[in-house]
């Protein structure tokens, strides 16, 4: 599939604790985009989509690979909480450099909320 004809399913996570999430497909994505460029495109799509208003005003700031197409999924109903160092998309790198391919599901969330969620889930175990 050409680099500019990819579909990326985006998992918008507004609340980890309450499992408040929505899915938003982003079409015709060029894998030569940087992480920051993709985030800008997603935010523009969120504003014009049918997601509830709280999602449209939320301050999403981090992307993480949730899973690759036809790959194994996590048991966590909200998000894969493992391998943050390799699965979090890094600023300045292209999607292709970070192993994003067609139909790679990405989670889009607020980093501070994610870290708070990790601290509460690890203290419960």
HUGI-V473742 format. One line per field, one symbol per residue. burial: I if it has 24 or more other ideal C-beta (glycine too) atoms within 12 Angstrom, else O. A space follows every 10 residues. Layout:
burial=???
This chain:
burial=OOOOOIOIII IIIIOIOOOO IIIIOIOOIO IOIOIOOIIO IIIOIIOOOO IOOOIOOIOI IIIIIIIOOO OOOOOOOIII IOOOOOIIIO OOOOIOOIOI IIIIIIIIII OOIIOOIIOO OOOOO
